[in-house]
Amino acid sequence: MTLTEIAVNRKIVKIKCTEMSCDACKRSITKSINQLRGIKSLDIDLETKIITAIIDDTMTDEQSVLNAVVGAGYEAEIIN
């Protein structure tokens, strides 16, 4: 795989989760998202309540990441 192919297969997913308020929330969401294949990087900012995931879009998609957050028990929405 070339560097260009690696870059092409990456997508940034941003999710707003206003219910997220503590480290336990962060751990729960992290665990749920990390069960997905294709998660390359994950950042959860409790202050802004934004989850940023870099995914391999040949292995997963933004809806799956959102579903993982919702499946962990939180209301959330994809943002741009």
FENBEL-V727966 format. One record per residue. RES is the residue in one small letter. OMEGA is omega as a letter, one per 40 degrees, with the letter a starting at -180 (999 if undefined). Layout:
[[RES	OMEGA] [RES	OMEGA]]
This chain:
[[m	a] [t	i] [l	i] [t	i] [e	i] [i	a] [a	a] [v	a] [n	a] [r	i] [k	i] [i	i] [v	i] [k	a] [i	i] [k	a] [c	a] [t	i] [e	a] [m	a] [s	a] [c	a] [d	i] [a	i] [c	a] [k	i] [r	a] [s	i] [i	i] [t	a] [k	a] [s	a] [i	a] [n	i] [q	i] [l	i] [r	i] [g	i] [i	a] [k	a] [s	i] [l	i] [d	i] [i	a] [d	a] [l	a] [e	a] [t	a] [k	a] [i	i] [i	i] [t	i] [a	i] [i	a] [i	i] [d	a] [d	i] [t	a] [m	i] [t	i] [d	a] [e	i] [q	i] [s	i] [v	i] [l	i] [n	i] [a	i] [v	i] [v	i] [g	i] [a	i] [g	a] [y	i] [e	a] [a	i] [e	i] [i	i] [i	i] [n	999]]
